[in-house]
């Protein structure tokens, strides 16, 4: 006989199917069980579509009265793109609802559970809560702090280089690692690079895996040095391209706008873009998750500003050497070891010959999360 945790694990797998298609909504999966049998499953497929609970109810091909519904996130109780899920559950005849984690949205946040209990449904909360919270770490962080959850990703050699002294960087990591990066891009709302990366690599910054909404491309360019013939600018009318700047060059701003770019004015701090202010702006624009992919100066600035939540490093079994070869983290650096940016909850994995190190950045400003 399956346990409650087993059913919730299945609901989590259902929820994962919506990856890349539901933002800014959370990933949610649901499983309906009756007489120890799974009689229906459902997940939130796309932003604006049926929520997981309603989808599971719709998918059922037999009577669900008296059944138990397992759902990864607290059912909503407000009207948005869809009517309240609590309403559907109350009318369905379902007698028990098992919830993985609470919804931090102030429009819900315990109210959905309270309403179900008021209508005499049996509600149990907290089954596989850590796993359910982890699935929606981006949504939870954005809903709580109104800023994007930030990933910092880079690939380097065993001696810490991201390119040779001539700037050659294709490719440090192997094909499997690069495919996993595409999956990371898929689950993020935006990707951000510094102007030096644009000048050196002329990147596309697209996602080769289908997404619900196009990945918003953001360039940190304090002086508006971005070439008008760069791929990012030339494709700005078809792919969202935002340029964060503190430049007052109105003529260049107007030209970039006419070519499809969106300009975001950000104040200076220590001679550079104030990344904390930029994160606030992005959060207000609905960007719930952001992937930083270069260059090394921006990597340091992001860590110093305390905006990085999770670090992902791909290490290839290669050695480049060279005093002038590019390192993964540059910038002005720190003066003392006790100022270091620490990474905790380390996870190690393999991508064929590459080693992947992932963990939470401890020294960021939101230490209560």
N, C-alpha and C positions, 0 to 999 in steps of 0.2 A: 504493500500500500504506500502511495506517495504521501510525503509530509507537506505541511504548509510551505516550508522553505522550497520544496521542489516545484510546487505550483508557482510560487513567486519568481523562481529562477526562470521558468518558462515565460512568465509575463515580461521579465527583463529582456529575454531574447526577442520577444515580439516588439518591445519598445525600440530596440536597436535597429529594426527595419526602417524606422523613420529618419535615420541619421542623414543629415544634410538637407532635409526637406521640410522640417517643421519650425525652424527658428523664425521668430523669437519665442515660439512656444516650446515647452519641454517635451522630451521624449517620454511617451507613456505607452505601456502595454497592459493588456487585461486578459484574464483567463477565467472562464465560467466553469465551475465544477458542480456536478450533481450526482449523488450516490457514488462518490469516489470515481466518477468518470469525467473527463474533460469533454464538455459538450460544445464549447465555442471558444474562440480566441479572437483578439482584435488589437489593433494598434493605431495610433495617430499617424496617418499616412503623409499628410501634407498640411501646411499652414492653411487654415480656413476650412479644412475638411472635418468630417466627423471625429470626435474625440474617441479614445480607445474604448471607453465603457460603452458608448453608443454603438460603436462598430462591432464590438463583441456581441451585444444584444441583437443587432441586425443580422449577424452571421449565424446565429443559433437556428438550427433547423428542427428543434424540438422545444417543448415547454420548459421554460427556465424558472418557473415558480418554485420556491423553496430551495433554490440553488445558492451557491457561494461564489462571489466574484472576487478574484485576486487582482489588484491593480497597483502598479508601481508608485503612483503619486495620488495624493488626496483628490477625490472628485471635485470638480469645480461647482460652484453654486451661484454663479453670476452669468449674465448674458453678455457674450462677446460675439465672435464670428459664428458661434454655435450656441444653442440654448444650454442651460445648466445640466450637467451630467447627473447631479443629485435628483433632479426631476425625473429623468429617465429611469434611474435605479428604483426610486420609490414606486413608480407605476409598473415596473417590470415584474414584481412578485419575488425578486431576489430577497432572501432573508438575511444574508450575512455578507459583509464587505470587509475584506482583509486588505489593508493599505500598507504600502512599503514605507513611504516617507511623506511628511507634511509639505504642503505647497506654501512657499514663502510669499507668494503674491498676497498683498494685504486684502485683496478682494475675496480671498479664500482663507488661507492661514488658520485652519481649525474650524472655520465656519461650515465647511462642507461636511465634516465629520459630525459636528454638533447637530446639523440639520437632519442627517440620516438617523442619528440616535433619537432625535425628537420624534421622528416618524416610526420609531420602534424597530429599526433595523439594528441587528447586532454588528458592531464595528470593532475590529481589532487592528491596532496600529503598530508598526515597527518591525514587521517581518522583513529580514534582509535590508534593514534601513541603510546600513553603510553602503551596500551595493547600489541601492536605489539612489542615494544621494550622489554617489560617484558618477553614475550615469548622467545625471543632470547638474554636474558641478558648474558648468557654464551658465545655465539658466538660474541656478540658485545664487551664484555670485552676482550676476547682473541684476537680478531682482532685488537683492539685498543692498548692494552698494551703488547701483545705477551706473556701473562702469563695466567694460568688457573683461571677461576672464582672459588672461594673456598667456599664451604659450611662446616660449623662446626656443627655436629649433636651429641647430646647425650640424653640419657634418665636418669631421676633421680627421687628420691622420694621427698615428700614434704619437707623433711629436707635436701635436696641437696646431697643425697648420690647416688652413682652409683654402689655400691656393699657393702656387709656387711664387718665386720672386718675380716672375714675368706676368703673374696674374692668372695663369692657367688653373682652372678649377673643375674642369669637366673630364671625368667625374671623380670626385673623392670617394663617394659611397657607391655601393653596388645597386643593381637594378631592383632588387627586392626592397632595399631601404628607400629608394626613390618612389616605389609604388606605395609604401606605407606613408610617405610624406603626402602623396595625393589623397590618401584617406584622411589624413589630418587636415588638409585643406578643405576637404569635403564637409567636415563637421564644424568648420569655423565660418563666421560671417564675413570676416575681412582678413586680408594679409597686408603686412606693412614692411617696407624696406627703407633704407636711407638713400639719399641721392647718390652716394658713391657707388652703391650697388647698381643703380640704374646706369651711371656713366660707364662702369666697368663691364657690365654683362648685358645691358639692354634686355632685361628679362620680360617675359610675358605675364608671369604671375597668375596663371589661370589654373583651373582644376580640371583634370582630364576625366574625372569621375562625375557622373550626372549629379546635379544639385537642384534644389528647388528654386533658389535664387542665385544669381551670379555672384561670385566672390568679389567683394568690394576691394579694390586695390588702392592702397594708401602709400604715398611717398612723403617722407620727411625731408623737406627741401627748404631750408630756412632762407636761402637767397634766390630761389627760383632759377636754379641752374639746369633744370631738366630740359633736354634737347627737344625741340618741336618735332623732330623726325624720329624720336624714340618710339618703340612699339607701344608703350603705355599711352602716350599722347595720341598717336595715330589711331588707336583703337578705342579711344575714350568715349566715342559716341555710341558704341555698342556694348562696352563693358565698363561698369562704374569705376571711375578713376578719380580719387580725391588727392589733392596735394595740400599738405599741411605746411604752412609757411609763416614767417614773420616779416617777409619782404613787403616794402611799400611801392614796388614797381608796378604801378597801375596799368601801364601799357602791356607788360608781360602777362599780368593777371587777366586782362581782357582778352588777349590772344588765346591763352589757355582755355578760358571759358568758352570762347567761340569754337574751339576744337573739341569741346565736350567735357573738359575737366571741371571738377568742382574744387574751388579754393576754400580752404579752411584757415582762417587767420588765428594764429596762436601766439601768445606773448613769449618773449625771450626769458630765459633763466640761465645765468652763467654763460651767456653768449650763444646758447642753443635753444631749440624749441623746448618749451615747458611741457614735458610729456604727461605730467599729471593733469594739467589743464586739458590737453588733447584727449586723454582718456575720458574725462568728464563730458567733453563734447561728443565723442563717439558713443558713449553710453546714452546720451540724450537722443542721438540719432538712431537708436535701436540696435547698435552693434553689440551683441552679447558676448562675442568671442573674437579674439584677434590672434593671428599667428605672425610673429616677428621672424623674418628670414634673412636678415643681413642689413648692413654689414657689421663688421666687428666693432666699429665705433658706436653704432646704434645699439648693439648688444650691451655694451658697457653703460651707455646712457640710460637704457631701460632698467637695468639692474640697479643703478645708482638712484634712479627716480622711484624705485620701489613699486613698479607696476607689473613685474613679472610674477605670475602665479606658479607656472610649471615649466620646467626645463627638460628638453629632449635632445640628447646628443648622440649622434651616430659616429662611431669610431671605426675607421677603416684600418686594416692591417698593412699600412703603408707608412713610409718615412720619407719626408721631403728635404728637411734641413733648410738652412739658409737664413741668415740674419734678417734679410729683407722679405722673406716669405711671409704672407699674411697669417696672422694668428686669429683664433676664434673670437677673442675678447681683446679689444685694444683700448682706445680712449686714454684718459690721463692716468688711469689706474688708481689703486689705493696706496696710502702711505704705510699702513700698519696691518698686520695680520688680524688683529681683533676687529677690523672693519669689514672682514670678508663677508661675501654673500654665501650663506650656507644652504645646502640642499639636503632635505630629509626625506624619509620614506622612500628610499632608493629602490628602484626596480631594475633588474638587469635582464636583458633578453638578447637573442641572436637573430640576425637577418643574414643567413648564410655565413659569409666570412666577417661581416660587420657585427660589432657589439653595440647595443643600444642601452644607454643609461637614461633613466627618467626619474624625476622626483619633484617634490614641492620646494619652491624657493622659500626659505624660512625668513629671510630678512627683507620682507616687503611690507608695505605700510598697513595692510589689513590683517594684522596678526591675530585678530579674534575669529577669523573665518576658519 
